[in-house]
Amino acid sequence: MADKVFPSSKPTATVAPGGAAAPPPTTTTTTTNGGTTKSNLINPTARLPYRPQPHNRRRNYRPRRNYCCCCCFWIILIILVLTLLVAITGTVLYVLYRPHRPSFTLASLRIHRLKLKTAADSSSSHLSTLFNLTLSSKNPNSHLSFSYDPFVISCVTSNGDVLIGNGTLPAFVSDGKDESTFRGVTVASSSDLDAETVNNLRPELKKGNGVSLKVEMDTKVTAKMGGLKSKKVGIRVTCDGIKGVVPKGKSLAAANVSGAKCKVDLRIKIWKWTF
């Protein structure tokens, strides 16, 4: 009986040309669609190709964008709510108290001196004036009081706006339904005029029906109602329609103030401009 030779299950080592043993090849099997297996030899020393992975940048910035949108939404909502509350409060206060502007009246204006002297050579002209005013202020509101800073009074001509006198009025407080009267308010001037101002003023002084004058008073006022107090706001009181007469000698001349009307305007200052 002949002996059978069975092959060894150990793989045969392959000898490299240098005499060293080469590593055995690695065998991998893959299953195809038909169910058959396919063996592939993979070289372990070979480098796999680099395949960059796509990055989704939108996902990285989405949380930050959502946070910013949420903050902007809440800020706008808070501003709208506060604006609505202020508007409702102002409407309720107006309906309950009906606030009105203060009123001013020019009771009288006496002219003590109104002289324009020109030098013989017409090189210079000097204006000297002295007026005496009686003013009254009335607060028509019952629950609202006004606190006035000192007034700066200016007397000018109505046509050419030539300044012919300055004066001041002390600060005072006008409570609800209060009326204040100031007598003996002095407005005066003593200054040299240029040729253009003299040419505008001289025809006014020679008018037979009198000089058209205007009194302007500038100040700042604070309104107070109960525990609420506003900030200081600039106002200008303008009394127009005054007819002045140039006095003769040392006698006094009373201006006609029957047609004078005083109006109160807000003075809003933005940087260098006043409206």
Phi, psi and chi 1 to 4 in degrees:
 res  aa     phi    psi   chi1   chi2   chi3   chi4
   1 MET       -  133.2 -179.3 -178.6  -66.8      -
   2 ALA   -84.3  142.8      -      -      -      -
   3 ASP   -80.2  140.1  -64.2  -27.0      -      -
   4 LYS   -94.3  136.7  -65.7 -177.9  179.3 -179.6
   5 VAL  -103.2  120.3  179.0      -      -      -
   6 PHE   -98.5  133.4  -63.9   93.0      -      -
   7 PRO   -69.9  147.7   24.1  -32.1      -      -
   8 SER   -72.9  141.8  176.2      -      -      -
   9 SER   -77.6  -12.7   59.9      -      -      -
  10 LYS   -79.9  139.4  -64.4 -178.2 -179.9 -179.4
  11 PRO   -71.6  145.9   24.9  -31.9      -      -
  12 THR   -78.3  130.1  -53.8      -      -      -
  13 ALA   -73.5  138.1      -      -      -      -
  14 THR   -97.6  132.1  -55.1      -      -      -
  15 VAL   -96.4  129.2  178.9      -      -      -
  16 ALA   -77.6  165.4      -      -      -      -
  17 PRO   -60.9  -28.6  -25.8   32.6      -      -
  18 GLY   -81.1   -5.4      -      -      -      -
  19 GLY   101.8  -11.7      -      -      -      -
  20 ALA   -87.6  152.8      -      -      -      -
  21 ALA   -79.8  131.3      -      -      -      -
  22 ALA   -84.1  146.9      -      -      -      -
  23 PRO   -66.8  143.9   24.7  -32.6      -      -
  24 PRO   -69.6  146.1   25.8  -34.1      -      -
  25 PRO   -69.3  147.6   26.3  -34.1      -      -
  26 THR   -94.6  132.1  -56.0      -      -      -
  27 THR  -111.3  131.4  -55.7      -      -      -
  28 THR  -124.0  146.2   59.3      -      -      -
  29 THR  -117.4  136.8   59.0      -      -      -
  30 THR  -124.3  146.3   57.8      -      -      -
  31 THR   -98.8  126.0  -56.1      -      -      -
  32 THR   -88.8 -179.7   60.5      -      -      -
  33 ASN   -66.0  -30.4  -64.8  -28.2      -      -
  34 GLY   -81.1   -2.3      -      -      -      -
  35 GLY    94.3   -6.6      -      -      -      -
  36 THR   -83.1  153.4   60.4      -      -      -
  37 THR   -99.8  144.6   59.0      -      -      -
  38 LYS  -127.1  127.8 -178.2  178.2  179.6 -179.1
  39 SER   -97.2  137.4  126.0      -      -      -
  40 ASN  -128.4  139.2  -65.7  -35.7      -      -
  41 LEU   -97.4  127.7  -63.3  177.8      -      -
  42 ILE  -116.5  129.9  -60.5  177.2      -      -
  43 ASN   -83.2  116.7 -173.0    0.2      -      -
  44 PRO   -69.5  -18.6   25.5  -33.4      -      -
  45 THR   -85.0  -11.1   61.3      -      -      -
  46 ALA   -77.3  143.1      -      -      -      -
  47 ARG   -88.4  132.2  -62.2 -177.9   60.1 -176.5
  48 LEU   -71.8  143.3  -63.7  177.2      -      -
  49 PRO   -66.9  145.4   24.7  -34.4      -      -
  50 TYR   -82.2  125.5  172.9   72.7      -      -
  51 ARG  -119.0  103.7  -64.5  179.0 -179.1  177.7
  52 PRO   -64.7  137.9   25.2  -33.6      -      -
  53 GLN   -86.8  131.8  -60.7  -65.1  -31.7      -
  54 PRO   -67.5  139.6   25.2  -34.3      -      -
  55 HIS  -106.2  134.8  -63.4  -79.5      -      -
  56 ASN   -96.9   96.7 -167.2   -6.3      -      -
  57 ARG   -71.4  -25.4  -63.1 -176.5  177.5  179.7
  58 ARG   -64.3  -34.3  -66.0 -176.7  178.9  179.6
  59 ARG   -67.8  -30.4  -66.9 -177.2  179.4  178.8
  60 ASN   -71.4  -34.8  -62.6  -25.0      -      -
  61 TYR   -97.3   -6.3  -68.6   97.3      -      -
  62 ARG   -64.9  -44.7 -175.0  174.2  -61.8  174.4
  63 PRO   -61.9  -40.0  -22.6   34.0      -      -
  64 ARG   -66.0  -40.5 -175.8  178.7  -60.9  176.5
  65 ARG   -65.1  -41.2 -176.4 -170.5  -55.8  174.7
  66 ASN   -63.4  -37.6  -66.5  -21.0      -      -
  67 TYR   -64.6  -44.0  178.5   75.8      -      -
  68 CYS   -65.0  -42.7  -66.5      -      -      -
  69 CYS   -63.3  -38.8  -66.8      -      -      -
  70 CYS   -65.5  -42.7 -175.3      -      -      -
  71 CYS   -63.3  -44.8  -70.3      -      -      -
  72 CYS   -62.0  -40.4  -67.2      -      -      -
  73 PHE   -61.4  -46.0  170.8   76.9      -      -
  74 TRP   -68.8  -37.0  -78.2  108.6      -      -
  75 ILE   -63.0  -47.0  -69.6  174.2      -      -
  76 ILE   -63.2  -39.3  -65.4  174.2      -      -
  77 LEU   -64.9  -41.7 -178.0   61.4      -      -
  78 ILE   -64.8  -41.6  -68.6  172.8      -      -
  79 ILE   -63.0  -43.0  -67.3  174.3      -      -
  80 LEU   -64.1  -39.8  -68.1  177.3      -      -
  81 VAL   -66.0  -43.5  171.1      -      -      -
  82 LEU   -63.8  -41.6  -68.4  177.3      -      -
  83 THR   -61.6  -40.6  -55.4      -      -      -
  84 LEU   -65.1  -40.4 -178.7   61.6      -      -
  85 LEU   -65.7  -41.0  -68.9  176.6      -      -
  86 VAL   -63.4  -42.2  170.9      -      -      -
  87 ALA   -64.0  -41.1      -      -      -      -
  88 ILE   -65.7  -42.0  -66.1  174.4      -      -
  89 THR   -63.4  -44.3  -56.0      -      -      -
  90 GLY   -62.5  -39.4      -      -      -      -
  91 THR   -65.4  -42.3  -56.4      -      -      -
  92 VAL   -64.2  -43.4  171.4      -      -      -
  93 LEU   -64.4  -39.0  -68.8  176.8      -      -
  94 TYR   -66.2  -40.5  179.0   79.4      -      -
  95 VAL   -67.6  -37.9  172.0      -      -      -
  96 LEU   -76.0  -43.4  -67.8  177.1      -      -
  97 TYR  -107.6  -20.2  -61.5  105.8      -      -
  98 ARG    49.5   65.3  -62.9  -79.1 -177.4  174.2
  99 PRO   -67.4  145.5   24.9  -33.0      -      -
 100 HIS  -128.4  156.3  -61.7  -80.5      -      -
 101 ARG   -71.8  150.0  -68.0 -175.5  179.1 -176.0
 102 PRO   -69.5  156.0   25.2  -33.6      -      -
 103 SER  -118.8  146.8   60.9      -      -      -
 104 PHE  -126.5  149.4  -69.4   82.0      -      -
 105 THR  -137.6  135.0  -55.9      -      -      -
 106 LEU   -95.8  104.5  179.2   63.2      -      -
 107 ALA   -76.5  -41.1      -      -      -      -
 108 SER  -156.9  156.8   66.8      -      -      -
 109 LEU  -144.1  115.7 -170.0  151.8      -      -
 110 ARG  -109.4  133.0  -62.4  179.9 -179.9  -86.2
 111 ILE  -102.2  112.4  -56.3  175.1      -      -
 112 HIS   -87.1  -36.6  -66.6  -97.9      -      -
 113 ARG  -152.0  134.3 -176.0  171.8   61.4 -107.7
 114 LEU  -152.2   87.8  179.7   56.2      -      -
 115 LYS  -125.4  139.1  -65.7 -178.6  179.7 -179.7
 116 LEU  -124.3  110.5  177.6   63.0      -      -
 117 LYS  -108.0  132.9  -65.4 -178.1  178.8 -179.8
 118 THR  -118.6  138.0  -55.9      -      -      -
 119 ALA   -65.7  160.6      -      -      -      -
 120 ALA   -61.1  -37.6      -      -      -      -
 121 ASP   -87.2    6.3   54.6   -3.5      -      -
 122 SER    58.8   24.9  -59.6      -      -      -
 123 SER   -81.8  -26.3   59.2      -      -      -
 124 SER  -150.2  156.0   61.6      -      -      -
 125 SER  -135.0  144.4  -61.2      -      -      -
 126 HIS  -124.4  132.9 -174.5   78.3      -      -
 127 LEU  -111.4  130.7  176.8   65.2      -      -
 128 SER  -130.5  121.7  177.6      -      -      -
 129 THR  -135.8  155.5   60.3      -      -      -
 130 LEU  -154.1  118.6  178.2   60.6      -      -
 131 PHE  -122.2  157.7  -56.2   93.5      -      -
 132 ASN  -132.4  120.7 -168.5  -82.0      -      -
 133 LEU  -113.9  153.0  -77.0   66.1      -      -
 134 THR  -125.1  117.4  -60.6      -      -      -
 135 LEU  -120.6  151.3  -60.7  167.4      -      -
 136 SER  -137.6  144.9   62.2      -      -      -
 137 SER  -125.6  138.4  170.6      -      -      -
 138 LYS  -130.9  136.4 -175.9  177.7 -179.9  179.8
 139 ASN  -105.8  109.8 -177.7    5.9      -      -
 140 PRO   -80.6   -5.5   29.3  -33.6      -      -
 141 ASN   -90.4  146.3  -55.9  -78.0      -      -
 142 SER   -95.2  -29.3   57.7      -      -      -
 143 HIS  -109.5    9.6  -62.4   84.4      -      -
 144 LEU  -128.3  132.3 -170.6   64.2      -      -
 145 SER  -120.2  151.3   62.7      -      -      -
 146 PHE  -119.3  136.7  -62.4  102.7      -      -
 147 SER  -116.9  114.5  178.8      -      -      -
 148 TYR  -100.5  139.7  -62.5   96.1      -      -
 149 ASP   -78.7  169.9  -74.2   -6.5      -      -
 150 PRO   -56.5  139.7  -26.4   34.9      -      -
 151 PHE   -88.0  146.1  -73.8   76.1      -      -
 152 VAL  -109.9  115.6  177.3      -      -      -
 153 ILE  -102.6  135.4  -56.4  175.5      -      -
 154 SER  -130.9  134.5  -57.7      -      -      -
 155 CYS  -111.5  120.2 -173.7      -      -      -
 156 VAL  -131.2  164.0  -61.3      -      -      -
 157 THR   -78.8  144.9   58.5      -      -      -
 158 SER   -71.5  -31.2  -60.7      -      -      -
 159 ASN   -84.2  -53.8  -62.7  -29.6      -      -
 160 GLY  -101.2   -0.4      -      -      -      -
 161 ASP    53.4   42.6  -75.6  -19.4      -      -
 162 VAL   -85.2  124.7  178.5      -      -      -
 163 LEU   -72.9  123.2 -179.1   63.0      -      -
 164 ILE  -124.1    6.7   58.7  175.8      -      -
 165 GLY   180.0  146.8      -      -      -      -
 166 ASN  -128.8  154.1  -72.4  -39.6      -      -
 167 GLY  -164.9  177.7      -      -      -      -
 168 THR  -135.5  158.5   57.9      -      -      -
 169 LEU  -131.7  130.5 -172.3   67.7      -      -
 170 PRO   -66.8  160.6   24.0  -33.5      -      -
 171 ALA   -69.4  150.0      -      -      -      -
 172 PHE  -157.1  167.0   65.6   97.3      -      -
 173 VAL  -117.6  130.7  176.8      -      -      -
 174 SER  -112.4  106.9 -179.7      -      -      -
 175 ASP   -78.5 -179.8  -64.9  -32.9      -      -
 176 GLY   -61.0  133.2      -      -      -      -
 177 LYS    55.5   35.2  -62.5  -65.0 -176.8  179.0
 178 ASP  -105.7  148.0 -174.4   20.8      -      -
 179 GLU  -131.2  125.8 -176.1  172.6   -1.7      -
 180 SER  -116.1  137.8  -55.9      -      -      -
 181 THR  -123.8  135.1  -57.2      -      -      -
 182 PHE  -123.0  120.0  -58.6   90.7      -      -
 183 ARG  -111.2  152.3  -64.4 -179.8  175.7   85.6
 184 GLY    72.0   30.4      -      -      -      -
 185 VAL   -75.0  120.7 -178.8      -      -      -
 186 THR   -94.6  132.4  -57.9      -      -      -
 187 VAL  -128.3  122.5  176.0      -      -      -
 188 ALA  -144.5  165.2      -      -      -      -
 189 SER  -157.7  146.4  175.4      -      -      -
 190 SER  -150.6   98.1  178.9      -      -      -
 191 SER  -150.5  159.5   59.3      -      -      -
 192 ASP   -89.6  140.1  -64.6  -31.5      -      -
 193 LEU  -112.5  150.5  -54.4  179.1      -      -
 194 ASP   -83.5  174.0   54.3   13.1      -      -
 195 ALA   -65.2  -38.5      -      -      -      -
 196 GLU   -66.1  -41.8 -177.6  179.4   -2.3      -
 197 THR   -65.6  -38.8  -55.4      -      -      -
 198 VAL   -64.4  -40.3  171.7      -      -      -
 199 ASN   -65.4  -28.8  -65.8  -27.5      -      -
 200 ASN   -81.9  -30.8  -66.6  -29.3      -      -
 201 LEU   -86.3  -34.9 -178.2   59.8      -      -
 202 ARG   -60.7  -44.9 -165.4 -178.7  -62.2  -83.1
 203 PRO   -61.6  -31.2  -23.4   34.5      -      -
 204 GLU   -66.3  -39.2  -67.5  -73.6  -24.9      -
 205 LEU   -71.6  -21.7  -61.5  178.4      -      -
 206 LYS   -92.8   -0.5  -68.7 -178.1  178.9 -179.4
 207 LYS   -68.3  140.2  -74.7 -176.6  178.4 -179.8
 208 GLY   -76.0  -29.2      -      -      -      -
 209 ASN   -87.4    5.4   56.5   -6.9      -      -
 210 GLY   104.7  167.8      -      -      -      -
 211 VAL   -92.6  130.6 -175.7      -      -      -
 212 SER   -79.8  116.9  -61.5      -      -      -
 213 LEU  -116.1  160.8  -59.4  177.1      -      -
 214 LYS  -144.9  134.0  179.7  172.1   57.4  176.6
 215 VAL  -110.5  126.0  176.6      -      -      -
 216 GLU  -118.7  134.2  -63.9  176.8  -13.5      -
 217 MET  -129.1  121.9  -61.6 -178.3  -69.4      -
 218 ASP  -112.4  136.1  -64.9  -35.9      -      -
 219 THR  -161.1 -178.2 -173.7      -      -      -
 220 LYS  -123.7  143.4  -70.1 -175.1  177.3 -178.9
 221 VAL  -131.5  147.9   60.4      -      -      -
 222 THR  -121.6  128.6  -57.7      -      -      -
 223 ALA   -97.6  140.1      -      -      -      -
 224 LYS  -135.7  131.9 -174.3  177.3 -179.7 -179.5
 225 MET  -138.0  105.7 -178.0  175.5   58.7      -
 226 GLY    64.8 -123.1      -      -      -      -
 227 GLY   -92.1    0.4      -      -      -      -
 228 LEU   -94.0  138.9  -60.2  177.3      -      -
 229 LYS  -140.6  129.6 -174.4  177.6 -179.3 -179.4
 230 SER   -88.0  168.8   68.8      -      -      -
 231 LYS   -78.6  165.5  -66.5 -176.2  178.0 -179.7
 232 LYS   -70.4  133.8  -72.1 -174.8  178.3 -178.2
 233 VAL  -125.9  134.7 -179.8      -      -      -
 234 GLY   -77.2  138.4      -      -      -      -
 235 ILE  -133.8  157.4   62.4  171.0      -      -
 236 ARG  -130.7  126.4  167.5  171.9  -74.7 -175.3
 237 VAL  -102.2  120.9 -177.7      -      -      -
 238 THR  -117.4  120.2  -55.9      -      -      -
 239 CYS  -110.0  108.6  -60.8      -      -      -
 240 ASP  -115.2  165.3 -157.3   -5.3      -      -
 241 GLY    90.7   27.5      -      -      -      -
 242 ILE   -97.6  133.9  -53.2  169.1      -      -
 243 LYS  -113.4  109.9  -71.4  -66.4 -176.0  179.2
 244 GLY   -99.3  151.8      -      -      -      -
 245 VAL  -119.7  135.3  179.9      -      -      -
 246 VAL   -72.4  122.1  179.4      -      -      -
 247 PRO   -70.4  150.7   25.3  -32.9      -      -
 248 LYS  -105.7  125.1  -62.9  179.8  179.8  179.5
 249 GLY    67.7 -134.0      -      -      -      -
 250 LYS  -101.0    8.4  -64.8 -177.1  178.5 -179.0
 251 SER   -78.9  156.2   60.5      -      -      -
 252 LEU   -87.5  154.0  -60.2  179.1      -      -
 253 ALA  -129.3  128.4      -      -      -      -
 254 ALA   -95.6  127.4      -      -      -      -
 255 ALA   -77.2  152.8      -      -      -      -
 256 ASN   -86.0  112.0 -175.4    6.0      -      -
 257 VAL  -114.7   16.2  -63.9      -      -      -
 258 SER   -66.9  -31.1   58.6      -      -      -
 259 GLY   -98.3    9.8      -      -      -      -
 260 ALA   -76.5  134.9      -      -      -      -
 261 LYS  -129.0  135.5  -65.3 -178.3  179.3 -179.3
 262 CYS  -110.4  133.3  -60.7      -      -      -
 263 LYS  -125.6  150.6   63.1  177.8 -178.0  177.4
 264 VAL  -111.7  125.5 -178.4      -      -      -
 265 ASP  -124.9  145.2  -62.9  -39.9      -      -
 266 LEU   -75.6  144.7  -68.9  175.6      -      -
 267 ARG  -118.2  103.4  -58.7  -75.8  -71.9  175.0
 268 ILE  -102.4  124.5  -58.6  174.4      -      -
 269 LYS  -108.1  122.6 -173.8  175.1 -177.1  179.8
 270 ILE  -120.3  107.0  -59.3  177.1      -      -
 271 TRP    58.9 -104.8 -164.1   28.1      -      -
 272 LYS  -103.9   -3.7  -63.7 -178.7  179.5  179.6
 273 TRP  -108.9  142.0  -64.0  -83.5      -      -
 274 THR  -119.1  128.9  -56.4      -      -      -
 275 PHE  -113.1      -  -57.2   93.0      -      -
